[in-house]
């Protein structure tokens, strides 16, 4: 149930996240049914162990998404700074000509 099948440098879309969440919910429901079965203790143990694994995987996915959002935010911040500097540079001659009038 990996969120990033194409590697660490692909962008995530809301569709990707929705698909991942739906798969996680379906697995959770399946495991919950197994865990609720009162007669099969080995099945119950396996279901809880699998739930623990899914929880760890979810934490990792959240960490990856958080890191990607941080990287995207940093990149956008740098791009905004460059655009501001470029805007100031381009507006500079206009300001000087307006001051002369």
VEXDREN-2710 file (C-alpha; in Angstrom, 1 decimal):
% VEXDREN-2710
k/r/px/py/pz
1/UNK/0.0/0.0/0.0
2/UNK/2.8/2.4/-0.9
3/UNK/1.8/6.0/-1.6
4/UNK/4.7/6.6/-4.0
5/UNK/5.1/3.8/-6.5
6/UNK/7.2/5.8/-8.9
7/UNK/10.0/6.7/-6.4
8/UNK/10.7/9.5/-4.0
9/UNK/10.6/12.4/-6.5
10/UNK/7.1/12.1/-7.9
11/UNK/4.5/14.7/-6.9
12/UNK/1.5/13.5/-5.0
13/UNK/-2.0/14.4/-6.1
14/UNK/-5.2/14.4/-4.1
15/UNK/-6.3/11.4/-6.2
16/UNK/-3.2/9.5/-5.0
17/UNK/-3.9/10.3/-1.4
18/UNK/-7.6/9.4/-1.7
19/UNK/-6.7/6.1/-3.3
20/UNK/-4.2/5.3/-0.6
21/UNK/-6.7/6.3/2.2
22/UNK/-9.4/4.1/0.6
23/UNK/-7.0/1.1/0.4
24/UNK/-6.0/1.7/4.1
25/UNK/-9.7/1.8/5.1
26/UNK/-10.5/-1.4/3.3
27/UNK/-7.6/-3.2/4.9
28/UNK/-8.5/-1.9/8.3
29/UNK/-12.1/-3.1/7.9
30/UNK/-10.9/-6.5/6.7
31/UNK/-8.5/-6.8/9.7
32/UNK/-11.1/-5.6/12.1
33/UNK/-13.4/-8.4/11.0
34/UNK/-10.6/-10.9/11.6
35/UNK/-9.7/-9.5/14.9
36/UNK/-13.4/-9.6/16.1
37/UNK/-13.7/-13.4/15.4
38/UNK/-13.9/-14.9/18.9
39/UNK/-13.0/-18.5/17.9
40/UNK/-9.7/-18.2/16.0
41/UNK/-7.0/-16.9/18.2
42/UNK/-4.1/-17.3/15.7
43/UNK/-6.1/-15.3/13.2
44/UNK/-6.8/-12.6/15.8
45/UNK/-3.1/-12.4/16.6
46/UNK/-2.2/-12.2/12.9
47/UNK/-4.8/-9.4/12.4
48/UNK/-3.4/-7.4/15.3
49/UNK/0.2/-7.9/14.1
50/UNK/-0.8/-6.8/10.6
51/UNK/-2.6/-3.7/12.1
52/UNK/0.6/-2.8/13.9
53/UNK/2.5/-3.1/10.6
54/UNK/0.0/-0.9/8.8
55/UNK/0.2/1.7/11.6
56/UNK/4.0/1.8/11.2
57/UNK/3.6/2.1/7.4
58/UNK/1.1/4.9/7.8
59/UNK/3.6/6.8/10.0
60/UNK/6.2/6.4/7.4
61/UNK/3.9/7.6/4.6
62/UNK/3.0/10.6/6.7
63/UNK/6.7/11.3/7.3
64/UNK/7.3/11.1/3.5
65/UNK/4.4/13.4/2.7
66/UNK/5.5/15.9/5.3
67/UNK/9.1/15.9/4.0
68/UNK/7.8/16.5/0.4
69/UNK/5.6/19.3/1.6
70/UNK/8.5/20.9/3.4
71/UNK/10.7/20.6/0.3
72/UNK/7.9/22.0/-1.9
73/UNK/7.4/24.9/0.5
74/UNK/11.1/25.7/0.6
75/UNK/11.3/25.6/-3.2
76/UNK/8.3/27.9/-3.5
77/UNK/9.8/30.3/-1.0
78/UNK/13.0/30.5/-3.0
79/UNK/11.1/31.0/-6.2
80/UNK/9.0/33.8/-4.6
81/UNK/12.2/35.5/-3.4
82/UNK/13.7/35.3/-6.9
83/UNK/10.5/36.7/-8.4
84/UNK/10.5/39.5/-5.9
85/UNK/14.1/40.4/-6.7
86/UNK/13.4/40.2/-10.4
87/UNK/10.3/42.4/-10.0
88/UNK/12.3/45.0/-8.1
89/UNK/15.0/44.9/-10.7
90/UNK/12.5/45.4/-13.5
91/UNK/10.6/48.1/-11.6
92/UNK/13.8/50.0/-10.8
93/UNK/14.2/51.9/-14.1
94/UNK/10.5/52.8/-14.0
95/UNK/10.8/54.2/-10.5
96/UNK/13.8/56.3/-11.5
97/UNK/12.1/57.7/-14.5
98/UNK/9.0/58.5/-12.5
99/UNK/11.1/60.3/-9.9
100/UNK/12.7/62.5/-12.6
101/UNK/9.3/63.8/-13.8
END
